[in-house]
């Protein structure tokens, strides 16, 4: 064996140090081999330590949060028995919400989350704080510090929906939030079945009966899930029984209590007495008597002769908990529990009574009691959260970017705008990081924000190329990159989006950026070869253009010579689609047909019967040669619409010929003025909405150039005899100017009061989103049966009226009563939600008509399913009745699990909620 030299020893030492450091950093950043995350909050530096009693690695909180201040508790409160994690803390004097983020989790898995607090007069103010604690966006508990030397532990069991979870402290105005430690422990999904995706369990107390030493606390490694089992003993009332033999869990045990806990139990000291204990409900501001879930654990620890029995009843507040006699099983762990919270009592009294036939007194080994919290509030889409978190980390954003980006709305991140659907997670739709001091390349994480519509990165110091991933953002309509140091060429995907009018890209003041879509190669010297290649190409293009022009002239001349009925200058008619509207087409014989003025006179019997009049002119009744009834809309000489607004050939007369819509307008049907007062059903309204949306989508996407209607309203949606809907009245339509992709220029504000986009009103620049806004008003009319402007008793828009009522969560308060409840509630909610999105004040937050069509198709499918179910069963109901968990009583609580070492409250005749639940720290006094 070779002898090590000092040099090799030093090298080995450095290697070991590096390995150890790497292991420490690994443990800090990720769960350990057990899936545990343990954080010492306020511990300086980046390394942690191994706890002497549990052998669990405790990490420093660097990397888990980016706010707050380090502090040590006052020296007078540091005792030999106080756990090391309590010596330091992190306080959060700034901001309303401050959070820790625990990552690398398994989505959908159940976790135990535990937080530790000890004030210790760290700030010298001796001012005891109180603040709220949240798990993600769901309320957990209120932390109420009652004494500077009183450690407080709160614990919850929840299902985590994402690969991360945040624990957030919220200021309530009663002192500065702080935290001493944080634990996360994975649980099998079969454990604690009362915790599910919509409700979590908040620990009120977890106790091991039997041990007489209060420091004999059981946790990891004796409990592989690292639950903390505190001792509860009263030698004046109870006798201890114990065993050294292993107490086993049954197959598929739902609680897996460790054998160390089950090896001890208590029985009444007086064999004729019962075991009794109680706790008081902790009143809450919104719930004076919250419900609780209790789990009682039993195991027979004595091998009983055949002539000896132990049987007992379990009572809650004088009523049987179980409807049968209970006999514990020898050396097997068993539990009795309630699946749902108890009926709400001001206090809960448990009594375990021996039966008349029992020869031994009752026993109990352990108990857990939980309250229930709702975890149904949906946080921001997890992909959006991950993306924005990576962006925050890359650019070290120091705004109020803590916790969930969108929820609650009052705490949404600065310069981040979100959309809020009723049944889907919120999505990030706009980010404004202009003039935020960003450096480096554009993060690829922006490409994961799939719902973003407006991205402003202007006036920073961003370098490198524009990532092509931005072109894959389906909803992106505005991308502002002006005032940076970007280089390279604009990606082809973005160029294509610019050309089809779906994206407004702003890229000025980037001196190194090529804008021609070609590769940015340095300019080379001109050569004769280049000239020889370019000149022929130019000549070929010119020849093609001249040839095309000649062909067009010849074709027009030929057409004029063979069509004697077309009179110059006075009989040209519109070349618009001849059905006069877009939507479901049922008149193919009208498509793309052109009429002369003489033909129009013949069709209308010399313009004999007037059907109506609008700003464009009169509408006349007419019939084609095959008897098809049509409507002919002829522009009057006095009309100021048509010459520029309509895409027509030059001429003195212009007209539209379209299918006769016998059922009038949607507006009339909503008001019950048509069809003898019969109101539209929900199915009919949905179909009208869908077909109208398809018409608008065609204008925006199917026309070249695209068209903006500018006067979408219920009176311009016409219905035929089958109640098929078509968008009509294009007197105010405008075509896109491709030199300005996002809007068209106009000096005149047009539209109908109640339908006009406020952004268009302010800028005088209509966009396709102006039509979307107006269509949102139409959707609200279909849902509510109300007019765009209500008298309530003061004038109010239908948008404000609906938002106020829907904010209270009551859809029925806005639904048109003329439908008599014959509708799918979920479908109506979805349409209302679409309408509110369409009528967002900022156009960037509105969906496209393509999005609206897709959403309305889903609503139609909901209604179709409801119809098919109603045809087969009369017992179908919507709402929670079809929810497998609907029988659960879910309580949203804000109770404080105030752990008080000095007041042993979970005991006979005392308050259960004040029992100490400290970790392996100070001994009980």
N, C-alpha and C positions, 0 to 999 in steps of 0.2 A: 504494500500500500504506500502510495507516494505521500510525502509530507507536504502540507499546504504551506506556501510562503505567505508573508504578510500581504504581498500584492494580490495573490489569488484570494486570500481571505477578504480583503477589501472589496474585490470584484464581486465575490459571492454576497457580501453584505449589501452592496448596492443593488444586486439582482433581486435579493430577497426583499429589499425595501421597495423596489419598483413593483414587484409582484404584489406585495402587501397593499401598496398604494392603489394599484389597479383594482385589486379586490375591494378595497374600501369605496373607490369611486363607483365600481359596478354596483355595490350594495346600496350606495346612495341613490343611484339613478333608477334602479329597478327593484322589483320584489326579490327577496332571497329565494333559496331553494324551496322553502315552504309556501312561497307566495306572500310572505309577510312584508309589510312596509312599516317601519317604526322610525319616527322622527322626533328628535329632541329640538323643540322650537327655541330659537334664540341661542343655540350653541354656536359660538364663533368658529370660523374656518370652514373647511370643506370635508373634514374627516369626522368620524364618529367614534363610538366605543362599543364594547360588548358588555351587556348587562351581566353582572356577576351571578344573579340568581336564576335568570331564565336562559342565559347564554344566547339571547337574541341580540343581533347587531342593531344598535341605535344610531341612525344617521343624523348628521347635521342637516339643518333645513335649507341649506344653500341649494338653489335649483328648484325648490318646491314652491317658493313664493318670491316675489320681487319687491315687496313693500315692507314697511314696518321698521322697527328699531330693536336692537339687542338690549337686554337688561338682565341684571342679576337681582334676585330677591335680597331683601335686607338680611345681614348676617345673623341677626337675632332669631330668625326663623329657620336657620339651617341647623338641623339636629342630626345625630348619628343614624337615626332610623329613617330620615327623609330621603326618598329615592333621588338619585342624581339628576334625573330629568326635570325635577321640580326646581332645581337651583337656578335655571335660566328660563327666560321667556322672551317672546317677541310681541311687542305692542304695536298698535296701528292707530296713531293719532290722526292720520290723514286719510281722507276718503270715507265714503259711506260704507263701501263693501270692500273687504280684503279677503283673499282666498289662497288656500293651498291646493295644488293640483297633484293628484296621485295618478301615475301613469302605468302603462303596460299591464292593464287589467284585461279580463276576459269579458267581452260584452254579454249581458244576459246572466252573468253569474251572481250568486248571492254573496254578500260581504258583510262582515262585522266591522264597523267603524267606531273608533273610540277616541275621545279627546280629553286631555287633562288640563286643569287650570289651577294655579296657586298664585294668588296676588302677592303675598309676602311684602307688601308695602314697597314694591320695587321703585316707585316714583317719589317716595317720601311724602306723598300727599295724604296718605291714610284715607283715601276716598275709594270706597268699595264700588266697583263698576257692575253694571248689568247690561247685557247685550244679547242679541239673537244669533242663533247658529243655524246655518242652512247646509243641507246636503244637495249640491247642485243648485237647482232653482226651487227646491222644496224645503219648506220650513222644517227644522229639526226640533229645536228646543230653545228656551231662554236660559242663559247662563246667569245665575244670580249669586254673586260672591257675598257671603254673609259675614266673613271674618278673614283677616289677613293670613291666618295660619290654617285656614280650612281648605284642604284640597277638594276640588270638585271634579268628578269624572262623569262624563255623559257617553252613552253608547247607543248605537242603533244597528239594526239588521235590515239591509235593503238589497234589492236587486239593482245592479248597476247596468244601465242600458248601453253604455259605450265602453271604449277601451281606456277610459280615464274617469275619475270622479273628482269633484271639487268640494272642499269644505270651506265655507265662507262665514266670516264674522261680519255682522251688520250692526252699525251704530243705531242706538235707540234714543240717544240723548242723555243716557245715565252713565257717563264715564267712558273711558277709552277701552275698546276691546283688546284682548290679549290672549295668548295661548301658550301653554307650557310643553305639551307633547301631543302627538297624533299617531294612532295605530290603525292599520288596516289588515284584516285577516280574511282569507277566502273561506267560504263554507260550501259544502255540498248543496246542490239545489234541493235535495230532498229534505234537508234539515229546516226546521222552523217553517212549516208549510203556511203558517199564517202570514208570512212575509212574501209578497208577490210583486208583480210589476206595478201595481197601483197603490199598494200600501206597504209601509214599513213598520217595524217594531222599535219602540224606544224603551230602553231598560229602565224600570223603576227599582228593581232589586234582584240580586242573584245570591242565594245563601246556601251554605253547606251546614246542615244541622249535625251537631255532635261534638266536634272538637271543643276543648275547653280553653285552648290557647288562641287568643284573637289574632296572633301573628301567623297562625298556621293557614295562610292563604294559599289556595291551590290555583295555579295557572300553568302555562307551558313550562316544562315539557310534559307534566302530568296530564294536562289537557291539551291535546294536539291542536285544538282550535284557539288556544290561548284565551279562553274565557277566564275572567277573574271571579273566583268563588270565595266570597268572604264568609267568615265564621259567624254563626248565630248560636249562642248558647245561653242558657239560663239555668244554672245549677240548682236554684231554689225551686224550680218547677219541673225540670226535666232531668231524666237520667240518660246517660249515654250508653249505647251499645255499639260494638264495633267488631270487625273481623279483619284478619290479615289475608284471607283468601280473596281471589280475584272475583269481582262482580262483573258479569258479562253483559254486553248489550245484545238485545235480540236482533234477528235479521231485519234489515231495512229500518233500523231504529231512527226515528225522526229527530232525536235530540243528542244522542251519543254522549251522555254524561260520563265523565271519566271515572274509572273504578276507584280512584282515590277519594272522590266525593261520595260515591255510593257505599264505601266501606264503613261509614259511620251513620248513625241514626239516633233519634231521640224517642223516648217513651215518657208518659207522665210519671213523675216520681211517686205519686199516689195512683196505684193501679186502677182505682175506680174512677179516676178523673179522665177528662178528654184533653186532646191537644188543641189549643186555641191560639190563633194569632189574627191580626187585623191590620188594615191600612186605611187611611182616609184618602178620598179622591182629592186631587190637587185642582182647585178651581182655576179656570182659565177665563180670560175676558169674554170670549165668545162661546164658552162651553163650561158651565159651572160644575157639571158632573160627567167628566169624560169616562169612557168605557175602558175596561182593562182585560187583558188576557193573562190567565194564570196557568202555570205548568207545575204540577206537584209530582215529585219523584219518590218511588218506593222500591225497596228490595228487602226481602227477609234475610237477615244476617245470622239467624240461629237455626240450626237443624232441629226441627221440632219433632218430638215423639208423636206417634199416631194418635194419642189421646189428647194432644194439645193443639189448639187452633188459635189463629190470630185473624179476626174478621172485624171490619169496621165500615161505617158509613162516613161519607164526606158531605158536609153541609156548607152552603154559602148563604149567609144571612137567614139562617133558620130553614132553608129549603135544600132539598137533596141536590148535590152537584151531580152525582151519579144515581141512576135509578136502580142500582143493584149493590149488593154487598161486595166489598172489595177484600181480596186476600192477596197479600204480596207474595211474590215468587222467590224461592230460595236462591240467592246469589245471581239473580237476573234483574237487570234494571228495567223498570216499567214506569210509565207516566200516565197521569190523567190531566186533561187540559180542555179548554174550550177553544173552538175553532174561530168564533167570532167574539168581539168584545161583549162583555156582560151587559145586561140592562143596567142603565146608569144609576148607581147608588151614591149617596154622599159618603158612605163608608162601606168597607168590605170586611166581613167577619167570617173566617174559616174555622170550622169546628170538625175535628175528626173523632168520631165516637165509636167505641167498641159495641158490637152487637150483643144481644143477650146470650148467644151461644158461644161467644168468644171466651177462651180461657186466659188470653193474654191481652194486655192493653194495646192500643193502636201505636203505630210508629210513622215516622216520616224521615226521609234522608236529605232532601234538598227541595228548593223551590225557586222558580223564576217568575217575575211579574213584569208585564210590558203594557204600555199604552200604545195606541195605534196612531200613526200619522199617514196622511195622504202623500203618495209619491206620483200622483197622476199628472201633475203639471209637466208639460212637455218643454224641454229645453231646446236650444237651437240645434238644427241639424248637425249631427256629429262630424260629418265631413267638413262642413263650414267651420265648426269650432276648431278642428285640427288644423285646417288651413290657416285660419286667422291667428291661431296660437304660434304656428311656425313663422308667420309674417312678423308677428310681434317680437319673437325671439331674434329673428334675423336682423331686424332694424332697431331693436332695443327701444321700442315705442314706449314712451313714458306718459301717456295720457291716462285716463281712468280705465284702462283696459284690464279689468279684474273681474273674475267670475264669468258668467254666461254673457255672450256678446249682446243678446237681444232681450233676455228675460231677467227680471221683470222690466216692462217697458220703461218705467221711470228710471231704471239704472242701465239702460242700453249704452253701449260704449260710445264715447265721443267720436263724432265724424263717421259713425257706422249707422246705416239705415237698414231696417229689417222689414220683412213682410210677415204678417201674422195670419195664418189660416186657422180655421176652427178646429180641424181634426189632424192637421199635419204640423210637424215641427216648424218653428220660425226659420226663415232663411235670410241670409245677408244679401241685400240687393244693391247696396251702394256703399262705397268706401271713398272717403275724401282724405287723402294723405298729402294734399298739396302743401308745399312749403313746410315740410315736417323734418327736414334735415336728413332724408334718406340717402344712404351711400351704398355703393356696390351695384351688382346686377339686379335686374327685376326678378324677384323670387318666383320660382316655378310654382309655388304654392298658390299664387293668384289663379292659376289655371284650374285649381280644385274648387273654386267658389262658383259652382255651376249655376247659381241663381242670380249672380251679380249682374246688374244692368248698367251701372254707372261706376267707373273706376277712374279716379282722379289722382295721378301721381306727378302732377306738374310742379315745376319750380323746386326740384330737388337736385341731387348730384348723382343720379343714376347713370351707370355706365354699361357698356356691353351691348349685345343685340336685344331686339325685341323678341321675346320667346313666342314661337308659333303656337304654343299652348293657349295663348289668349284668344286665338281665332276659334278655338273649340268651345268657348263659353257661349252656350246657346242663347242666353238672354242679354248678352252684352250689347248695348246700343250706343254708349258714349265711352270712349277711352281717351283720356287726356294725358299726353306724355310731354307736353310742351315744357321748354326751359330745363332740359337735362343735358347729359353728355352721352347720349346713346349713339351707337355706331352700327354699321352694317346696313342692310336693306330691310325694307318693310316686308315681313313674311307674306308669301303668296296667299295664305288663308285669310289674312287681314285685308289684303288688296281685293280679294273676291268679295268679302263682306262689304267693303266700301262701294264696290261697283254695283252690287245688288241693292244698295240703299239700306241695308240692315244695320250699318255701323257708322257712327260719326267719330273718325279718328283725328285727333288733334296732335300734331307732332312738331310744330314750329319751334325754332330756336334750339335745334339739336344740330350743331354745325357738322358733325361727323356722320349724320344719318343720310343714306341714299333714299330717295323717294320715288325712283322710277321703276321699282319692282325688280330690277335686274341686279346681278351680283355687282358689288362695289369694288371693282378692280381699278387700280391707278390708271389714269389716262395715258395712252401710249401715243408715240409720234404717228402723225398721219402718213399714210403710204399710198402709192399709186394703186396697190391692190385693193385697199379700202374703197377708193374712188371708183375703181372698175366694178366693184360689187354693188355699191350703193346706188350708182346712177341707173343701172338696168332695173333695179327693184323699184325705184321711183317712177321710171318710165312705164313699167308694167302696171303699177297702181293707177297712174293717170289714164292709161289706155282703158283699163277696166271701168273706171268711173265714167269716162266719156261714153263708152259703149252702153253702160247701164242707163245713162241719161237719155241716149238716143232711143233705146228700146222702150223706155217709159213714155217718151213723147209719141212714138209710133203707136204704142198700145192705146194711149189716150185718144189719139186721132182716129184710130180704127173704131174705138168704142163710141166716139161721138158720131161717126158716120153711120153706124149700124143701129143706133138708138134714137130714132126720130122723136120720141115722146119727151126727151129731156130738153127743156127749154133753158137757154142760158140766162143766168143772172136772176131768175125769179122763181125757179121751181126746184132748187136743190134741197134735199131733206137730210136729216141727221143720219150719220153712219154709226150711231150708238147701237149697242145690242138691242134688237127690236122687241124684246120682251119687257123693256122698260125698267127692269129691276133685276137684282141678282138674288139667287136663292135656289129653291127647287124649281127646275124648269119643266113645264108641262106643255109647251107650245113650240115644238121643233120647227114647225112651218114658218115661224116668225124669225128664227135665228138668222142673222146676217142678211136679211132681205132688205132691199132698197126700194123706195116708192117715189114716184113722181108726184108733183103737185096735183095733176089731173087725176091720178089714181086715188089720192087722198080725198079729193072731192067726191069721187064715185063711191069710195068706201063709206064715207060719212053722210052720203045723201046730201051733198053740198053743205056739209057742216050744219046739219039740221038740228040734232039733239045735243044739248050741252049737258055733260055729266058733272062738271065742276070747273073751278077756276083757281089758279095759283099765281105766284109771282111771275112765272114763266109765260102764262097765258091760259087760254081756254082748253078744256079737255072735252073731246067730242066722242059720241058713241058711234061705232062703225062695225061693219061685217066684211070679212074677206070673201073671196069668190066661193070658197067651200062652206060658207056659213059660220066660220069661226068668229066669235064676237071679239072685238078689239077696242082699245081706247086710243084715241089720236090726240096727242098733246101738241098744239100749234102755238109757236111763239108769236105773241102779239107785237105790233110795231112799237107800242109804248113800253114794252118790257125792257128793263135795263139788264136783264139776264140773258145769256145765251150766246151772244156774238163772240165773247171771249171765253165764257165759262164752259160752253159745250164744245166737245171735240167734233166739229162739223166742217163740211166743205163750205166755201164762201157762197153766199146767196142771200136773197132778200127774205125767203121763207125757210124756216127750220122747224122740224117736227120730230116727235117721237111716236112710234107705233108700238104698242105693247099689249100684252094679254089683258083682256077685260077681267078685272078683279072684282067679282060680284059681291064679295062680302065686306067691302069697304076697308076701313083702316083698323089697325090694332087698337088705336085710341078709342074708337067707338065701341069696340067689343069689351074693353076693360071697363068702360063706363056703363055697359049694358044698354047702350043706345041702339044697338043693331041686333038683329036676330030675335026680335020680340022680347028684349030684356033678359035673354038667357046669357049667363056669364060664362066665360071660358073656364074649362076645367084645368087642373094643374098640368095634366098631360098635354093638352092643347097649348097651354102657355109655354111649356118646355119646348115643344116642337117649333112654335113660332120663334122663340129665342134662338134655337139652334139654327134654323134656316136663315134667319136674319143675320146671325153671326157669320154663317157661311158666305152670305152675300157680301158682307163687309170684308171678309177675308179675301174674297176674290178681287175686290177693288184694290186692296192693299198689296196683294201678292200675285194675282193672276193677270192684271192689266200691265201693259207696257206702253207708256210709262205708268207707274202706279197712280191711283186716284185717291184723293181725300174727299169724302162726301161733304163734310162741313155742316150738314143739317140733319143728322141722324136723330129721329124722334119717333114717337109712337104713331103720329099722324102720317109719317112717311113710310110706314110698313103696311103694305097692302096684302089682303087675304083673298084667295080665290074661293070657289065653291067648296073645295075640300079643305079650307082653312090653311092652305099652304101659303107661306109668307114670302114676300119679296120686298127688298129695299127699293124704294122709288124716289122720284124727284131729285134729279141730278143738276138742278138749276144752279146750285152753288158749288158744284164739284170743281176741284183743282187738281192739276197734274203735278207730280214731283218735278223739280228742276234738278237734274243730276249733278249740277255744279254745287249744289248744297243739299247734301244727302238727308238731312234730318228735318227740314222744314221747307215750306214754300213762302215766298214773299208776297205780302198783300197789304194794301193800305186801308182796307175796309173790313171792319169786324162784322161777320155774318153769323147767322145761327138763330136759334130760338131760345128765349129766356128760360132758365132752368136746365138747359141742356149744354150750355156753352162751357167749354174747358177754361177754368180760371187762368191757366198758364198761357193759353192762346189769347185770352182777354188782355193779359198783361203785356205780352210780347208782340201781338199782332202777327204771329207766325204759326199758322196751323200745322199740325203734324198728323200722322196716322193715329197717334195717341189721343188727339183731339176727338177723333171718331170713337175711340175706345171709351173715353170719358162719357160721351153722350150715350153710348150703348149701355154703359153701366146704369145710367138713369133709367133707360128703357127696361133693364132687368128689374130694377126696384119697382117700377110701375107694374110689371107682371107679377111680382111677389106680393105687393101691398094693395094693388088696386087703387092707389092714390095718384094724384097729379104731381108733376115735377115741383110745383110750388104750392105749399099747403097754407091754410090759415089756421093757426093752432094755439090761441086765436090770432097771434101775430104771424106775419109771413115767415115761413121757414122752408128751406129746401127739403125735398124728400130725402136727400142724402143725410143731412143733419138729423132729421126726424128718425130715420132708420138706425143711424149709428148710436144715438142715445139709447134706444130701446134694445138693440142687439148687444150693447155693452153690458146690459144687465142679464144677458144669457137667456132671454125669453123670446124665442122665435115666433111663438104664437101671437105675441103682442103686435107683430108687424104683418102677419099673413092676412091676405084678403079673406074676410069672413064669407064672401060669396062663394068660396070654394067648399065651404061646409066641412072643412077638415079632411077632405078626400085628397090627401097628398102624403108623400113620404117625407117625414120630418128631416131626415138626413139630406135628402135631395134639396129641400127648400133651404136648409142651412147652407148648403154648398153654393147654391145660386146666389143667395144673399152675400156670401163671402166673396164670390166672384165679382158681384156688383160693387162691393166696397173697395175691392182692389182696383177695379176699373176707374173708380171715381177718386182715387188718391190725388191729392193736390199736385204732387210732383209727377210729371209724365214718366220719368224714369222708373217710378215704382209701379206703373201700370203694366199689365200683361199685354202681349200682342193679340191680335184677333185670332191668330193661329192657336195661341194658348187658350183663349176663351172658347173656341170651338171644341178643343179637346176636353176641356172641363165640362162643358155642357153635354157633350156626348156621354161622359161618365154619369152625369145626372139623369140623362135619359135611360141609361142602363139600370140605374137604381129604380127608376119608376117602372121600367119593364119588369124587373124582378118582383117588385111589389105587386104589380098587376097579375103576374103568373101565380104568385103565392095566394093572393086573394081569390083567384079562380078555383083554388083547390082546398082552401081552408078558411074558415071564418074566425079562427082563434089566433090570428097573427097580430102581434103588436110590435111597434117599433120602440126604441129606447133601451133601457137596461134589462128588459125582460129576457133578451136573448144573450145576455152576458153571463158566462158561466160563474163569474164572481159577483153577480148582482145581489146575491143574498148577503154579502158581507156588509156590515155597517162600517163605513170608513169615516173616521173622525179626523179632522184637521186640528191638531193640538199645538199649543205653544207652551207646554208645561216646562218648568225648570226641574231637572233632576238634580236637585241641590244636595250634594253629598256632604253631610256634616259628621265629622268624626266625633264631636263632643256630645252629640245627641243621638243615642241609639234608638231609632224611631220605628224600625221594622220589628216590632215586638208586641207582646200582648198589650192591648189598650193604648198603643201609641201610633204615631203617624209613620206609616211604612215608607213614605217618600223621603225621609230625612236620614236614612241609614247610610253610614259611610260605605263607599264602594271604591276605596283607594287601591292603588296597586301596591306592590310589595314595598311599602314605604313606612310611615310612622305607625307604631303600634297603637291599638285602641287604648283610650284612657279609661 
